Amino acid sequence: MTETQETILRSKEVRKRLGDISTTTFWRIRQKCDDFPTSVEVKGTSIKGWHESEVNQWINDNREEVK
């Protein structure tokens, strides 16, 4: 079975895709929106981020939140 690698976006990149929002606004969106993707930890590191495909899907499904 072939394993595909998913791009992990750090907080700064996710905030940029959401309209270059502040850290506080990003936190508020995650608290308010139960369907916002869950962050993941990159195995063997302390790096946390979000799967790019999940962030893109959330943005597409929630255009009103992103405005």
C-alpha atoms as an extended CHARMM CRD file, in Angstrom:
* protein
*
        67  EXT
         1         1  MET       CA              0.0000000000        0.0000000000        0.0000000000  PROA      1               0.0000000000
         2         2  THR       CA              1.3400000000        3.4280000000       -0.9360000000  PROA      2               0.0000000000
         3         3  GLU       CA              1.2950000000        6.0280000000        1.7870000000  PROA      3               0.0000000000
         4         4  THR       CA              0.6260000000        9.5900000000        0.6650000000  PROA      4               0.0000000000
         5         5  GLN       CA              2.0320000000       12.4290000000        2.6700000000  PROA      5               0.0000000000
         6         6  GLU       CA             -0.3310000000       15.1350000000        3.7870000000  PROA      6               0.0000000000
         7         7  THR       CA              0.9890000000       18.6750000000        4.0850000000  PROA      7               0.0000000000
         8         8  ILE       CA              0.8060000000       19.9910000000        7.6330000000  PROA      8               0.0000000000
         9         9  LEU       CA              0.1500000000       23.7140000000        7.9140000000  PROA      9               0.0000000000
        10        10  ARG       CA              1.4730000000       25.6630000000       10.8680000000  PROA      10              0.0000000000
        11        11  SER       CA             -0.7110000000       28.2220000000       12.6290000000  PROA      11              0.0000000000
        12        12  LYS       CA              0.7410000000       31.1740000000       10.6980000000  PROA      12              0.0000000000
        13        13  GLU       CA             -0.1390000000       29.6070000000        7.3240000000  PROA      13              0.0000000000
        14        14  VAL       CA             -3.6630000000       28.6560000000        8.4390000000  PROA      14              0.0000000000
        15        15  ARG       CA             -4.2430000000       32.1980000000        9.7290000000  PROA      15              0.0000000000
        16        16  LYS       CA             -3.0080000000       33.5890000000        6.4080000000  PROA      16              0.0000000000
        17        17  ARG       CA             -5.4540000000       31.3890000000        4.4840000000  PROA      17              0.0000000000
        18        18  LEU       CA             -8.2560000000       32.5900000000        6.7450000000  PROA      18              0.0000000000
        19        19  GLY       CA             -7.6270000000       36.1860000000        5.7000000000  PROA      19              0.0000000000
        20        20  ASP       CA             -4.4140000000       36.9970000000        7.5530000000  PROA      20              0.0000000000
        21        21  ILE       CA             -6.2130000000       36.9570000000       10.8930000000  PROA      21              0.0000000000
        22        22  SER       CA             -4.6320000000       37.4440000000       14.3170000000  PROA      22              0.0000000000
        23        23  THR       CA             -3.7460000000       34.6370000000       16.6780000000  PROA      23              0.0000000000
        24        24  THR       CA             -6.6250000000       35.6740000000       18.9440000000  PROA      24              0.0000000000
        25        25  THR       CA             -9.1510000000       35.6470000000       16.1090000000  PROA      25              0.0000000000
        26        26  PHE       CA             -7.9100000000       32.2210000000       15.0360000000  PROA      26              0.0000000000
        27        27  TRP       CA             -8.3730000000       30.9520000000       18.5940000000  PROA      27              0.0000000000
        28        28  ARG       CA            -11.9210000000       32.3820000000       18.6730000000  PROA      28              0.0000000000
        29        29  ILE       CA            -12.8360000000       30.6530000000       15.4030000000  PROA      29              0.0000000000
        30        30  ARG       CA            -11.5650000000       27.3240000000       16.7490000000  PROA      30              0.0000000000
        31        31  GLN       CA            -13.5770000000       27.7940000000       19.9670000000  PROA      31              0.0000000000
        32        32  LYS       CA            -16.7470000000       28.8730000000       18.1530000000  PROA      32              0.0000000000
        33        33  CYS       CA            -16.7070000000       26.3520000000       15.2970000000  PROA      33              0.0000000000
        34        34  ASP       CA            -17.0020000000       22.7760000000       16.5160000000  PROA      34              0.0000000000
        35        35  ASP       CA            -16.2820000000       21.5200000000       13.0130000000  PROA      35              0.0000000000
        36        36  PHE       CA            -12.9070000000       23.2660000000       12.6680000000  PROA      36              0.0000000000
        37        37  PRO       CA            -10.2210000000       20.6440000000       11.9720000000  PROA      37              0.0000000000
        38        38  THR       CA             -8.3290000000       19.2830000000       14.9520000000  PROA      38              0.0000000000
        39        39  SER       CA             -4.6320000000       20.0010000000       15.1200000000  PROA      39              0.0000000000
        40        40  VAL       CA             -2.2020000000       17.1190000000       14.7790000000  PROA      40              0.0000000000
        41        41  GLU       CA              1.3070000000       16.5330000000       16.0620000000  PROA      41              0.0000000000
        42        42  VAL       CA              4.0300000000       15.6010000000       13.6070000000  PROA      42              0.0000000000
        43        43  LYS       CA              5.3450000000       12.2490000000       14.7920000000  PROA      43              0.0000000000
        44        44  GLY       CA              8.7120000000       12.4700000000       16.5050000000  PROA      44              0.0000000000
        45        45  THR       CA              8.6070000000       16.2670000000       16.8680000000  PROA      45              0.0000000000
        46        46  SER       CA              6.9190000000       18.9300000000       18.9450000000  PROA      46              0.0000000000
        47        47  ILE       CA              5.4500000000       20.4760000000       15.7790000000  PROA      47              0.0000000000
        48        48  LYS       CA              1.6780000000       20.8420000000       15.7190000000  PROA      48              0.0000000000
        49        49  GLY       CA             -0.3970000000       21.9110000000       12.7670000000  PROA      49              0.0000000000
        50        50  TRP       CA             -3.4110000000       21.1470000000       10.6130000000  PROA      50              0.0000000000
        51        51  HSD       CA             -3.8630000000       18.9110000000        7.5910000000  PROA      51              0.0000000000
        52        52  GLU       CA             -3.9650000000       21.1520000000        4.5290000000  PROA      52              0.0000000000
        53        53  SER       CA             -6.8250000000       19.2190000000        2.9350000000  PROA      53              0.0000000000
        54        54  GLU       CA             -8.9880000000       19.5560000000        6.0690000000  PROA      54              0.0000000000
        55        55  VAL       CA             -8.3140000000       23.2970000000        6.3230000000  PROA      55              0.0000000000
        56        56  ASN       CA             -9.1300000000       23.7890000000        2.6320000000  PROA      56              0.0000000000
        57        57  GLN       CA            -12.3570000000       21.7990000000        3.0160000000  PROA      57              0.0000000000
        58        58  TRP       CA            -13.3690000000       23.8020000000        6.0880000000  PROA      58              0.0000000000
        59        59  ILE       CA            -12.7120000000       27.0850000000        4.2790000000  PROA      59              0.0000000000
        60        60  ASN       CA            -14.8230000000       25.9220000000        1.3190000000  PROA      60              0.0000000000
        61        61  ASP       CA            -17.6620000000       24.8230000000        3.6160000000  PROA      61              0.0000000000
        62        62  ASN       CA            -17.5570000000       27.9490000000        5.7930000000  PROA      62              0.0000000000
        63        63  ARG       CA            -17.0080000000       30.8760000000        3.4730000000  PROA      63              0.0000000000
        64        64  GLU       CA            -19.1020000000       33.1520000000        5.7200000000  PROA      64              0.0000000000
        65        65  GLU       CA            -16.7960000000       32.5150000000        8.6950000000  PROA      65              0.0000000000
        66        66  VAL       CA            -13.7370000000       33.3250000000        6.5990000000  PROA      66              0.0000000000
        67        67  LYS       CA            -14.9350000000       36.7420000000        5.3860000000  PROA      67              0.0000000000
